[in-house]
Structures are given as C-alpha cells and as structure tokens.
Amino acid sequence: MKGEVSTVRPTADIERKSRTTSAGNREALEPSSPVAYFGPDEPLRLDAGIDLSPIQIAYNTYGELNADRSNAILVCHALTGDHYAASQSPVTGKPGWWSSIIGPGKPIDTDRYFVICSNVIGGCLGSTGPASIDPETGEPYGLTLPVITIPDMVRAQAMLVDRLGIDTLFAVIGGSMGGMQVLQWTVSYPERVFAALPIATGARHSAQNIAFHEIGRQAVMADPDWQAGRYFAHGKRPVKGLAVARMTAHVTYLSEMALHRKFGRNLQDRERLGFGFEADFQIESYLRHQGMTFVDRFDANSYLYMTRAMDYFDIAADFDGSLAKAFQGSKTRFCLVSFSSDWLFPTEENRAVVHALNAAAASVSFVEIETDRGHDAFLLEEPNFFAAIDGFVSSAARARGLSR
C-alpha cells in the first residue's frame, strides 16, 4: 500500500502493460513458493453452497516448528497483500510487506516462533483464484469461480494448518482484511487459537467502505478490456480500470494529515500550473504511480473477489446480530490495535469488538496508536505499534509456556 512520489508519466506504461502478461499472472500460474494441493477428495466447502475442488494454497513459512508444535503463528494478509510477508516478493523484488515485524529478534521473532503466511483463496499469487486454470475447461476461471468469503478463506487456511500437522495455533495475527480473518478464526475455530491480534479492522464492513469498493469494482468493469471478466482469453487486461480502482482505494489508506504533510499542494516537476490535465500536483503523480505499479502485480478479477469478500464480512450476522454471542465462551486471549487517524477502520469499530469481547467475558486488551499515517500505519515503521505487538505476543508466550 506504500509508494514513492513518481516523476514519470504512467499513461504510456499502462498502455504497454495492457498488452503484456503481468508478472503477477505468471506467479499465479507457477508460484515460486511452496504449494499445498488438495484434490477432488478434499473439497473446500464455500459459503456459496459449492464444493470447490481441486484447490491449491500457496504459502511461506519462517522459523522452525518446535517439538510439540505449539509455537505456530499464522499471519493473515490484507486485501492486496500476499504470502511473502517476510521474504522478497518474486513479483516486485521488494522485501516482504511485514519484514520490519517478522524475523529474528523482531516483534514476531522467528528465532522463537514458526510463522505461516498463505495467499488467500480467491487471491492471485498462487492460491486458487479467478486467474487459476479451471481443470474442467482448461481456461482461467474468471467470473465462473464462486464468490469467496472471509470464512471460506479461513476454512482453506485451516486445511493448510492441518496439512502442516498443527492442531493449535499459538497466535493468529493480521491487519485490515487480515484482521477480519483473525476474528473469523476465533469464531470458527476458537479451540485452535490461543492468542489473537486483530489490527485496524472491524467485525463487519461499513456502508462507506462498501461504497468505496463498489467504485473500484465499477472502474474495473467499465474498462473495455475487462471483457466481462474473460480478458485473458482475449489477450487483454483492464489495467486502466484497475489503476483507477487502486488510486481510489489508496486514498482511503492514508489520512488528510499525512497527505498534507507529504504533498500539500506542491507541484510536480514544475514551477507553475500547467493549465492542462497532466499531473500538476505531487499527489496526482503519486496516485498515478500507485495505480501504474499495482496493475503489474495484481489480477483485476481477484480485486473484485477480494473486495466482495470484505463487503460480505459480518460476524454477528450468524449470531442473531449479536457480536457478543459470536465470542461467547471464547478462551482465546485477544489484543486489538487501532490507529488514531484511520478513517477506513476507525477506532470506534475496533472498540465495538472490544466491548463485545468484554460482554462475552473474554480476555481482551486494547491499544490505540497515536499517528497521522492513517490505515496504512500497520504496514509502516511505528515504534509504539511494534512495542504493542512485542508486548502482547511475549505475554501470551509466557502464558502458553513457550520458553526462549
């Protein structure tokens, strides 16, 4: 979700990328990471009422599993994230999106814990998704893939955890859409999660968030190259629509304070207004850069599926609208983290989960990190955030009896 101010004009690059196979698509078909394959006899039951098979789950692990298999931490990625949480991405060549948090001596210490991160079902970097080949047709699924939900993603993760021979996870940790997965884990498999750290998330998607997602989806589907989701068959990719979707979403990841601090009304590579529609302002160039770089690493149909999964998320819906009922009897230790300038998942939504956990007599702590960096803060260098993760994970490890 991060990027630098661009000094290039991306229009020509986007035109070029629309005529080529993306690096992300190549990774979707031939993952560089380990892959767990589940055949026709091991279907994934979807909320849509369909058994999806065969499926594959791309994943990475960091650290070593201890003798009694009690030190496993599942890290769940956000909307446009992936399973390269602490290793170099083969698509972008950049370090893992949580390399500052996962590693030896870091808050999620790989000298102490065995960390698992998988690409979600419906994604586009190796796990079964719309860019994957449908074995019945030999063509990409496209929109023939059933709609995927957050509970579906969690059921697939549970299948992977089973395959790895792990009964109970020491902790499940994630931010944004990853935080939704964390909460779903504690509801779907409460006996399998010792500690949970949902970050910058909520128990359901708000109307405002659904609205922003719909704008993004409509941008993708309005692109003539989308071809009703069958763009691969036509040798096209809806990069213009996807770039606009990314630009719109990226604004929600920031805060007005951060935008003013980073860009203000500063001009981009010019001393005066151009009186045209090129990128006069640095913020315009920055957003165009965000859109341009995104289209090469993410599949447009996966963007539709991932945003729809977040929109459908509502834990209380299966519990007569009572969030407290969802957590009733939970033995999991919780710590929720929010950020003061996050208006995508504001502190009030995180507190609503805390109140529900209190009503369910669950063990819960909460911290709000003061920052002007908005929703993206959970991906950035925030010392107080790092300290909160380190403190909670270390405390839970002591309670779990995990020695150094």
Secondary structure as UniProt FT lines:
FT   HELIX           11..17
FT   TURN            18..19
FT   HELIX           23..29
FT   STRAND          35..38
FT   TURN            40..41
FT   STRAND          44..45
FT   TURN            47..48
FT   STRAND          51..52
FT   STRAND          55..62
FT   TURN            67..68
FT   STRAND          72..76
FT   TURN            79..80
FT   TURN            90..92
FT   TURN            97..101
FT   STRAND          102..103
FT   TURN            104..105
FT   STRAND          108..109
FT   TURN            110..112
FT   STRAND          114..118
FT   TURN            121..122
FT   TURN            130..131
FT   TURN            135..137
FT   HELIX           142..144
FT   HELIX           150..163
FT   TURN            164..165
FT   STRAND          169..175
FT   HELIX           177..188
FT   HELIX           190..192
FT   STRAND          193..199
FT   HELIX           207..222
FT   HELIX           224..229
FT   TURN            230..235
FT   HELIX           239..253
FT   HELIX           256..262
FT   TURN            263..265
FT   HELIX           282..294
FT   TURN            295..297
FT   HELIX           300..312
FT   HELIX           315..319
FT   TURN            320..321
FT   HELIX           323..326
FT   TURN            327..329
FT   STRAND          333..339
FT   TURN            340..341
FT   HELIX           347..359
FT   TURN            360..361
FT   STRAND          363..369
FT   HELIX           374..379
FT   HELIX           383..400
//
